[in-house]
Amino acid sequence: MLEIKSITVQYGPVIAVKEISMDIRQKGITVLLGANGAGKTSTLMAIAGLNDLSHGSIFFEGKRIDRLPAYERVRKGIVLCPESRLVFQKMTVMENLKAGAYTRKGGISGEFDLVFSIFPKLKDRAKQLAGTLSGGERQMLAIARALMSKPKLLMLDEPSMGLAPNLVVEMMAAIKQINETGVTVLLVEQNAFSALKIADYAYVLQTGKVVLEGSAEDLLQDKTIVEQYLGG
Ligand code: ATP
């Protein structure tokens, strides 16, 4: 669905991503692992159109997209939910969700049903101001808002960051549920084990390069890999 061909991302003299290639398969969950500063966020931003490439190309559903502005990529169904959990604080949960659907032309009641079935807590808090939600609820809202645009490819940057262990489990289950509705997921996670348990395929980045890739199942079963790359 998404082919990343030898892309390089630079911030001035700093090379954050160096000629990496990845193949994100349709309807799967692909996870991007790696230590802090490995280049995971820079890769997602390049796919979303928020970082320029200094080398390489990106194809989505067979068409080259790396020169399209970010908003056109959103229209094509490529949506990034960034790490910062930015929601419109002075708007209610419901208003935030409506804002997520602004690129949609048809009715959005189906999307409301979907996000409330995945995140029932948000339904209970529909009229609450987003700024008063807990960190975990805000994360749910950020993802739910992204879903309102009906993405084909949903990119999530560290959705479990800062969540208590039981909420990490809930979050991973929600991501799996989203995927089961037909949305392709590209997930960046520090929480390697939880992510690999729901993923189909994984790439491991180290200082801007892909150092390892394979099926999630194979990675989880390889003791050397677990010790060397996934924190034991
Ligand atoms: P983290 O898990 O800490 O978010 P990451 O794997 O997502 O890490 P990136 O945020 O993509 O890594 O950063 C990759 C490299 O690029 C790092 O060395 C970082 O310092 C550098 N970098 C990222 N953003 C910028 C920027 N705006 N200006 C300069 N350097 C940057």
Residues whose N, C-alpha, C, O or C-beta is under 5 A from the ligand:
A	BS01	ATP	Y11 V14 A16 A35 N36 G37 A38 G39 K40 T41 S42
